[in-house]
Amino acid sequence: MASDKPKVLFLMGPTASGKTDLAMAMRQHLPVELISVDSALVYKGLDIGSAKPSVDELALAPHRLLDICDPATPYSAAEFREDALREIRDIHQAGAIPLLVGGTMMYFKALLEGMADMPAADAAVRAEIEAEASVHGWPYVHEQLRLVDPQMAAAIHPNHSQRLSRALEVYRSSGKTMTQLRAEQSQYHLNQDYDVRQVALLPRDRSVLHARIEQRFDLMLDNGFIEEVQGLMARGDLNPDLPAIRAVGYRQVWEYLAGQCSREEMRDKGIAATRQLAKRQITWLRGWQNANFVYIDSEDGKIRKKVSMADELLNFFR
């Protein structure tokens, strides 16, 4: 149905599904400007392991919200929402259409539905929680969270230290649980101001996607992924608990360089973790409301040619 509202386009999909190539191809046909929706691409210096577009690719199709944050500084979904809304307004003012492309579904959700106003980080409370974890273990912290916020505790694995710490920190610093705060979140929805058109790429044959993931991870290793992580380690101010270093692939290479596994084990773990990420992304997308699904066909073991797929989407995005 036609709308008088300005358009905002979403191109979503699991890792290695060809989203970036497709978005760049579509830029040749539509007056769009690209906004990256990726929790690893926001960080400076995370280039090879995040499959960040090359310098030549960015010259042809610039992406906004790349390299905007130092890896020592965590970047949140709330910050993404604020930044993305600013870029959307700026692109419209320039007479173009924003095309948001990526696979970080929490970022898409935050942009669409808004975010609860969470209290600022409290270093003292965080240190207190980490001290408890060092004595009793993270399952103990998980139980403390369950006592005050059972709904949030049920959604967090007992060993997911970062999410556990933040959820309990929110309660101890504000007196309200994350569940309460999210229930009170802004009712603003992106559809109020924009004609949001959403496309999600999904694989027909997941084995094709798995093959692409393996090939891409090996290519990253060949192109200097290990050396990239060595450079990050050499800074001295980064650690494996930071969101940037916990990114898929980076965590496994970091463990290898720290002597915690062999190179072969690192490769296998990195590929397995990337496949698990793709599985989670596909699960998100299958339950996503108002998405138009485009199924990825295999063609001699490769993703269908990007130009032919771009042609199929043009009428929908126009």
BAFIMAR-302484 format. One record per atom (N, C-alpha, C, O): x, y, z; residue in one letter. Coordinates in steps of 0.001 Angstrom, whole numbers, plus 500000, padded with zeros to 6 digits. Layout:
BEGIN
XYZa...
***
This chain:
BEGIN
500851498815500000m500000500000500000m500890501239500000m501858501317500756m500555502212499143a501344503420499044a501249504214500345a500222504192501023a502321504908500682s502365505704501895s503030507033501588s503937507116500760s502557508085502279d503164509400502124d504368509572503043d505086510566502946d504585508629503915k505708508732504849k507026508463504117k507046507709503144k508116509064504570p509425508755503980p509804507301504244p509477506742505291p510494506701503286k510831505276503380k512072505044504238k512997505857504265k512062503933504923v513246503357505571v513275501889505176v512295501171505376v514386501442504619l514492500083504108l515396499253505017l516463499711505425l514965498026505331f515754497073506110f516142495914505198f515291495362504499f517407495546505199l517873494336504541l518597493502505591l519729493799505973l517919492453506048m518410491642507155m518787490251506657m518358489834505581m519585489540507437g519936488176507075g521041487638507947g521731488404508620g521222486322507944p522296485731508745p523662486063508177p523785486485507027p524672485869508985t526039486106508549t526366485254507329t525934484106507227t527133485830506406a527594485162505181a526479484896504179a526643484072503280a525341485585504320s524237485373503379s524304486277502163s523476486154501260s525274487183502119g525422488054500964g524720489384501083g524465490036500070g524394489814502311k523649491062502520k524399492276501984k523831493115501285k525683492356502323t526449493539501950t526586493656500440t526401494739499883t526909492549499768d527013492573498311d525700492992497674d525680493761496713d524602492476498220l523292492796497673l522962494272497883l522448494930496978l523256494789499070a522982496202499349a523787497101498424a523271498107497937a525041496753498176m525863497564497288m525361497489495852m525438498468495109m524844496312495460a524277496186494121a523018497036493987a522789497659492950a522209497060495035m520982497836494983m521258499326494937m520458500095494406m522377499729495487r522727501155495459r522951501652494028r522882502852493765r523217500728493115q523387501111491717q522038501384491051q521992501945489957q520940500991491700h519617501102491094h518681502060491831h517725502567491243h518947502307493105l518051503122493915l518831504242494596l520027504094494847l518174505360494897p518852506480495575p518965506233497078p518387506959497886p519720505196497435v519833504815498839v521224505133499384v522212505169498651v521265505360500684e522518505465501428e522505504362502474e521482504130503118e523620503687502647l523673502498503492l524044502837504938l524926503653505204l523342502186505849i523656502260507273i523935500845507755i523087499965507607i525103500614508325s525461499292508828s524731498993510133s524636499840511021s524215497759510226v523545497299511447v524309496061511917v523841494932511764v525481496289512485d526371495185512849d527153495559514100d527825496589514134d527064494724515121s527669495034516415s529188494898516425s529829495341517378s529780494300515396a531243494226515305a531801495336514421a532886495853514683a531065495701513381l531571496696512432l531659498089513032l532320498958512464l531008498326514168v531104499649514792v532506499902515341v532881501055515554v533289498844515573y534561498996516264y535725499212515296y535859498511514293y536553500191515618k537763500447514852k538747499298515069k538901498802516185k539402498888514003g540422497850514111g539908496444514007g540699495505513918g538592496264514017l537997494949513795l537571494886512331l536410495124511997l538512494568511480d538293494666510041d538175493302509366d537157492996508745d539210492494509491i539256491215508771i538245490242509357i537456489652508619i538258490071510662g537385489090511298g535921489465511310g535072488611511564g535602490719511042s534206491160510994s533682491213509571s532521491557509347s534537490870508599a534167490960507177a533740492376506810a532794492579506049a534456493350507367k534151494750507068k534398495011505589k535388494523505044k533529495767504922p533761496075503507p535139496699503292p535644497438504137p535726496388502157s537064496882501858s537034498373501533s535968498962501349s538214498965501466v538330500376501110v537720500634499742v537015501626499552v537986499748498785d537427499910497434d535906499802497451d535217500565496774d535381498846498234e533930498685498317e533275499900498958e532210500341498526e533918500440499993l533352501602500667l533425502846499799l532612503758499948l534391502891498895a534472504020497969a533274504009497019a532757505063496648a532838502801496630l531682502671495738l530366502799496488l529392503338495962l530339502301497717a529100502294498501a529435502590499965a529585501660500758a529552503847500328p529872504194501723p528826503647502693p527632503630502397p529298503203503848h528421502709504909h528549503638506122h529656503970506545h527435504040506658r527451504802507900r527470503856509096r527049502703508999r527965504361510225l528082503629511493l529104502502511413l528947501469512064l530141502698510621l531331501853510645l532439502603511383l532558503821511260l533247501871512150d534432502456512782d534106503690513620d534799504705513541d533059503596514411i532650504765515199i533017504635516668i532776505554517450i533600503497517053c533832503241518477c535144502490518673c535462501584517902c535904502862519697d537116502126520037d536729500811520707d535786500784521498d537439499713520405p537061498417520995p537164498355522514p536628497430523125p537836499313523134a537903499334524600a536618499884525216a536405499762526422a535757500491524387t534533501114524878t533317500346524386t533049500359523185t532572499684525252p531381498950524820p530369499870524154p530198501022524551p529704499343523138y528693500086522375y527388499326522502y527349498116522284y526319500027522853s525065499365523193s524030499502522087s524173500307521167s522976498686522205a521856498780521271a521163500133521397a520685500677520402a521104500676522603a520498501993522790a521293503069522067a520715503972521463a522623502976522128e523459503934521407e523278503787519907e523246504775519173e523159502531519454f522921502322518025f521621502997517604f521579503685516584f520567502805518383r519272503390518021r519382504900517863r518887505470516891r520029505536518820e520186506993518759e520981507406517518e520609508346516815e522074506695517260d522911507017516105d522176506755514791d522263507550513855d521457505642514729a520764505287513489a519648506277513182a519464506659512026a518901506697514201l517844507678513972l518419508986513446l517827509627512577l519559509374513967r520223510600513474r520624510438512013r520413511345511208r521204509285511666e521632509058510281e520426508975509340e520491509459508210e519336508372509793i518122508290508972i517615509690508639i517277509983507492i517566510544509649r517111511923509408r518038512650508449r517583513376507566r519329512456508623d520309513128507779d520201512680506321d520299513497505405d520000511387506114i519879510847504758i518619511384504078i518654511741502900i517518511443504806h516287511983504232h516434513459503885h515948513913502849h517101514197504750q517304515618504486q518140515840503234q518012516868502569q519000514869502914a519830514955501706a519096514461500468a519659514465499373a517837514033500628g517036513605499499g517214512153499102g516814511764498005g517808511339499970a518022509922499674a517185509055500618a516465509566501476a517292507743500444i516533506778501244i517516505953502081i518485505429501532i517294505825503380p518184504990504199p517925503504503953p516784503046503993p518988502770503702l518925501312503589l519803500736504684l521030500805504615l519162500167505691l519894499596506818l520167498130506540l519241497360506285l521428497742506588v521813496385506204v522682495773507293v523635496394507763v522343494547507692g523153493879508700g522433492684509302g521359492287508850g523049492122510330g522504490921510940g522383490987512447g522071489980513082g522627492162513044t522477492285514492t521023492592514801t520603493749514797t520265491542515067m518820491669515164m518384492512516362m517346493172516309m519169492496517440m518832493333518586m518870494808518214m518081495601518727m519790495177517319y519858496568516866y518608496916516055y518012497974516256y518209496028515139f516994496276514359f515783496409515286f514950497296515101f515690495533516269k514558495553517201k514534496850518001k513477497454518185k515706497276518475a515778498517519247a515358499704518395a514664500599518879a515765499720517148l515412500818516262l513918500839515978l513300501903515961l513342499672515757l511922499581515447l511037499931516641l510075500687516506l511366499383517804e510432499387518925e510826500286520080e510047500461521017e512018500858520033g512453501698521132g513172500891522206g513179499661522183g513766501602523134m514530500972524208m514116501555525545m513746502724525648m514186500718526562a513957501209527913a515116502105528332a516256501905527913a514809503098529167d515854503975529695d516530503271530868d516022503278531990d517685502665530591m518420501950531629m519353502910532366m519848503870531776m519593502656533646p520531503509534386p521940503386533813p522314502358533248p522700504449533974a524089504440533501a524889503387534262a524531502997535373a525974502938533645a526833501944534287a527371502490535606a527724503664535716a527422501622536587d527920501981537915d529127501095538212d528979499912538516d530317501677538122a531546500896538256a531649500232539628a532147499112539739a531179500916540671a531284500356542018a530389499132542170a530806498120542734a529170499223541670v528252498080541742v528773496936540897v528715495776541303v529287497268539711r529841496226538832r531007495504539526r531104494279539464r531873496253540175a533012495650540872a532537494745542004a533120493689542249a531485495160542686e530923494356543771e530403493020543242e530633491975543851e529706493057542115i529167491826541521i530292490913541060i530241489702541273i531305491492540430e532431490684539954e533191490061541117e533704488948541000e533266490769542235a533917490207543421a533126489008543943a533711488006544354a531803489111543926e530969487978544339e531181486782543407e531242485634543847e531290487080542117a531480486004541145a532829485326541330a532946484111541173a533838486107541660s535176485519541848s535214484586543051s535997483636543081s534362484856544047v534325484014545252v533370482832545073v533711481699545412v532183483096544543h531125482076544506h530860481494543115h530242480437542989h531328482184542074g531061481715540713g529857482421540104g529002482943540819g529799482432538758w528710483121538069w527345482452538253w526331483150538229w527276481128538436p525953480545538753p525342481132540024p524121481253540122p526177481496540996y525688482144542211y525078483509541875y524018483871542385y525767484256541009v525249485558540585v523922485368539846v522988486155540002v523861484315539045h522622484022538319h521475483785539307h520352484233539074h521752483096540386e520717482830541389e520287484128542076e519107484311542374e521245485033542328q520887486326542918q519961487106541996q519032487774542450q520225487015540701l519353487684539735l517971487023539712l516954487713539639l517936485699539775r516668484979539728r515758485384540880r514539485440540724r516350485666542033l515560486029543204l514833487359543032l513770487574543613l515423488261542218v514802489584542052v514146489765540685v513208490549540543v514640489038539676d514120489209538313d514110487853537613d514932487606536732d513178486967538003p513181485606537449p513000485567535937p513528484671535279p512268486518535376q512053486520533922q513352486781533177q513652486109532190q514124487758533648m515398488047533002m516390486920533238m517150486567532336m516394486353534431a517311485257534741a517055484066533831a517994483384533418a515785483813533514a515448482685532644a515977482884531230a516181481916530497a516200484151530845a516660484445529480a518174484527529369a518696484700528267a518898484408530490i520354484551530482i520996483262530987i520610482738532031i521964482761530250h522678481554530670h523485481849531937h524039482941532063h523565480904532874p524292481150534128p525767481507533955p526374482071534866p526346481189532808n527759481505532596n527979482724531712n529118483029531358n526902483430531346h527051484612530504h527336485797531433h526427486528531825h528600485966531769s528991486903532818s528601488342532508s528133489055533395s528785488777531276q528532490172530945q527051490536531109q526725491551531726q526169489717530564r524733490005530651r524227489857532086r523398490645532541r524729488848532796l524326488662534195l524714489870535031l523912490400535800l525961490292534867s526457491406535655s525642492666535404s525275493377536340s525360492937534124r524610494147533793r523185494084534350r522686495078534878r522522492923534237a521145492808534709a521059493014536220a520150493687536705a522000492439536960l521970492598538419l522403494013538811l521895494582539777l523348494571538050e523783495951538298e522616496928538140e522466497847538945e521797496736537117v520641497610536887v519732497600538102v519281498652538554v519460496411538635y518564496320539795y519186496977541027y518527497751541722y520449496669541295r521068497190542511r521295498699542458r521321499353543500r521458499255541271s521711500691541170s520433501516541040s520428502704541362s519343500889540568s518118501658540330s516938501229541195s515993501995541379s516988500000541730g515851499487542484g514765498907541602g513743498435542101g514980498938540277k514032498353539333k514746497286538520k515928497417538203k514013496229538187t514603495170537379t514580495555535900t513844496452535490t515399494863535111m515378495070533675m513998494755533104m513529495432532189m513360493737533642t512025493374533167t511051494530533383t510254494843532499t511113495169534564q510246496312534838q510546497474533893q509635498085533334q511820497767533725l512216498915532904l511822498705531449l511398499641530772l511963497485530975r511583497218529590r510075497327529402r509603497736528341r509328496965530428a507873497092530343a507450498554530298a506382498882529782a508292499429530839e507991500855530869e508567501604529669e508420502822529564e509224500876528765q509946501530527674q509002502355526789q507784502178526790q509617503246526050s508870504123525141s508028503301524177s508460502264523675s506835503781523935q505944503113522994q506172503577521558q505456503162520647q507174504442521359y507452504923520001y507868503772519100y508706502951519472y507280503719517922h507620502712516923h508031503434515655h507425504439515282h509050502932514997l509580503589513804l508499503785512739l508550504736511960l507522502876512715n506453502970511724n505582504214511902n504842504589510993n505668504851513066q504866506055513268q505275507172512316q504436507948511860q506553507246512024d507061508342511199d507549507913509826d507740508750508944d507753506609509639y508369506144508396y507613504965507790y506962504191508491y507719504855506481d507232503693505745d508370502671505751d509254502710504895d508340501756506727v509432500805506931v509175499558506087v508159498883506255v510082499267505200r509955498086504344r511111497143504664r512280497525504606r510762495911505002q511750494976505541q511874493727504675q510884493084504327q513106493410504344v513406492189503601v514398491372504415v515375491912504935v514150490078504525a515049489165505236a515500488063504291a514674487398503665a516797487871504188l517355486782503394l517411485530504253l517894485571505385l516923484425503723l516971483153504427l517484482069503482l517151482080502297l518284481138503984p518790480059503126p517761478954502939p517105478546503898p517617478475501724r516800477277501502r517546476048502012r516970475179502666r518812475994501705d519654474856502077d520736475377503018d521681476037502586d520588475076504309r521528475635505279r522946475139505061r523895475790505496r523113474004504400s524460473500504150s525241474435503233s526464474528503337s524542475129502335v525206476099501461v525749477252502292v526876477701502079v524945477732503243l525399478802504126l526564478328504987l527519479075505198l526499477107505481h527593476571506299h528890476495505498h529968476779506020h528781476116504249a529975476051503399a530569477436503195a531789477601503211a529712478430503004r530194479799502841r530869480296504118r531885480987504055r530309479947505270i530905480349506541i532306479767506685i533239480468507077i532451478486506367e533762477840506475e534758478466505512e535893478761505887e534334478668504278q535229479264503284q535649480675503697q536809481058503548q534703481427504209r535020482806504588r535958482852505788r536854483694505839r535760481953506758f536639481957507926f538068481603507513f539023482214507993f538217480619506627d539556480258506152d540191481419505387d541393481657505500d539382482138504610l539907483287503877l540347484385504832l541358485047504598l539591484582505912m539995485557506926m541356485198507522m542213486063507699m541543483916507829l542824483472508380l543952483699507389l545044484124507767l543685483415506116d544695483627505076d545026485108504902d546145485465504532d544042485962505172n544223487401504935n544758488170506144n544844489397506116n545123487430507225g545771488100508349g544921488314509581g545188489216510374g543899487490509749f543020487626510916f543809487456512218f543627488231513157f544673486461512278i545440486218513501i546323487419513817i546426487842514969i546957487962512784e547818489126512984e546999490339513449e547479491152514239e545767490454512955e544899491548513393e544625491448514888e544688492450515600e544321490241515368v544041490068516795v545319490238517616v545266490724518746v546464489841517060q547727490091517753q547917491581518004q548369491991519073q547567492378517011g547678493823517172g546749494358518245g547109495274518984g545562493793518333l544627494205519374l545147493825520761l545041494606521707l545709492618520872m546267492177522152m547435493054522575m547613493346523757m548229493472521594a549429494255521888a549106495629522461a549964496263523076a547870496095522263r547491497396522828r547612497406524347r548008498409524942r547266496280524969g547382496172526413g546184496636527206g546122496410528415g545213497290526546d544049497798527274d542768497038526937d541676497448527332d542903495927526206l541738495137525832l541762493803526568l542827493320526953l540590493212526762n540506491922527433n539346491126526839n538468491701526196n539336489817527047p538314488974526401p536903489141526923p535984488522526388p536693489957527952d535338490203528448d534665491382527749d533465491597527918d535419492137526975l534836493271526260l533968492780525105l534309491786524464l532855493455524826p531989493021523717p532729492906522392p532452491991521616p533652493799522117a534383493744520850a535175492453520724a535193491829519663a535820492060521794i536659490852521747i535811489595521869i536253488515521479i534611489716522401r533706488570522472r533016488302521134r532295487314520995r533230489167520161a532617488970518845a533057487630518264a534186487186518476a532156487000517536v532442485689516944v533712485763516094v533885486664515273v534575484806516314g535847484770515607g536943485416516420g537997484810516613g536737486600516891y537755487302517681y538009486583518999y539157486449519422y536965486129519638r537133485418520906r537964484157520711r538834483853521528r537699483413519620q538407482160519386q539882482397519028q540753481653519480q540163483423518225v541555483728517888v542295484244519119v543468483930519318v541616485027519934w542223485522521181w542623484343522074w543721484323522629w541725483363522208e542037482185523019e543235481426522456e544072480938523215e543319481327521147y544464480662520512y545756481398520831y546751480772521195y545753482712520701l546960483493520971l547323483480522452l548485483669522813l546320483256523315a546571483165524755a547026481762525162a547251481496526343a547160480860524171g547628479512524452g546583478574525003g546921477544525585g545299478918524827q544234478101525400q543743477010524454q542980476135524862q544172477053523201c543779476016522248c544765476026521087c545532476974520920c544739474975520293s545615474892519122s545026475688517969s543877476124518028s545817475875516924r545318476608515758r544149475852515114r543162476461514701r544265474541515033e543188473746514442e541920473851515283e540823473984514742e542071473790516614e540910473926517492e540291475312517349e539068475457517335e541147476331517242m540646477696517060m539815477800515799m538732478384515812m540321477231514697r539578477276513438r538222476584513586r537194477129513186r538229475383514161d536980474633514306d535993475371515210d534799475425514915d536494475939516314k535623476674517228k535070477933516572k533909478289516770k535915478603515789g535473479821515118g534372479548514110g533395480292514032g534528478487513343i533503478117512357i532226477682513063i531128478063512658i532370476882514125a531181476420514868a530437477595515493a529207477637515469a531182478552516055a530542479715516675a529824480565515637a528755481112515908a530410480676514447t529770481455513386t528498480762512916t527499481422512629t528530479449512836r527317478711512463r526223478883513518r525046479018513184r526616478877514786q525638479084515849q525041480490515776q523846480681516006q525887481469515452l525379482829515265l524354482865514140l523282483453514288l524684482236513014a523747482201511886a522433481532512287a521357481975511887a522527480471513072k521312479775513527k520440480692514369k519221480729514195k521065481439515288r520300482372516120r519672483470515274r518527483859515507r520416483969514294q519880485016513427q518683484499512628q517684485203512478q518782483285512122i517685482699511348i516453482511512236i515324482743511801i516680482088513484t515561481936514422t514870483273514655t513641483349514638t515650484323514872w515085485667515017w514229486005513797w513086486443513929w514793485795512615l514136486229511390l512859485458511113l511887486026510613l512848484178511429r511645483386511166r510467483869512017r509313483681511634r510742484475513142g509678485005513978g509468486503513825g508695487105514570g510151487101512866w510119488560512698w508818488982512034w508427488415511013w508154489963512601q506896490439512039q507141491420510900q508067492230510945q506292491332509878n506287492268508749n507523492175507871n507820493106507122n508246491068507951a509398490879507060a508946490157505799a508104489260505853a509504490550504681n509285489870503417n510499488988503165n511618489486503045n510283487689503085f511396486747502998f511825486528501550f511004486333500655f513119486567501360v513723486199500085v514613484999500367v515564485089501144v514303483884499735y515051482658500003y516243482558499059y516130482746497848y517381482257499659i518636482203498923i518748480848498248i518727479819498923i518866480831496941d519046479595496195d520531479282496062d521375480176496115d520831478016495891s522214477641495605s522394477523494104s521487477105493384s523565477894493651e523883477811492229e525335477352492131e526268478143492270e525504476037491885d526843475452491894d527543475718493224d528735476023493268d526767475594494318g527357475755495647g527545477195496058g528131477453497109g527066478156495262k527245479563495591k525892480239495787k524864479760495308k525916481355496498i524695482130496648i524302482704495289i525157483113494504i523005482728495026r522523483238493756r523105484612493450r523332485409494360r523343484885492193k524004486116491785k523289487331492356k522064487441492295k524089488247492915k523515489373493638k522685490287492740k521683490840493193k523074490457491487v522359491386490628v520946490896490349v520000491683490375v520794489589490080s519462489062489803s518566489207491026s517375489484490882s519117489024492239m518319489188493443m517955490658493643m516843490975494065m518898491554493339a518618492978493470a517456493377492576a516602494167492977a517422492840491377d516326493141490456d514989492741491056d513996493450490889d514953491607491755e513701491134492348e513192492075493452e511987492162493685e514095492766494119l513712493594495257l513402495032494884l512833495771495688l513765495434493686l513633496842493334l512204497348493454l511965498407494034l511247496591492905n509859497056492946n509338497150494372n508568498054494698n509759496209495228f509313496233496613f509861497453497349f509143498074498132f511127497803497105f511743498911497816f511395500264497214f511541501287497883f510934500292495956r510635501590495338r509391502220495971r508986503315495579r
***
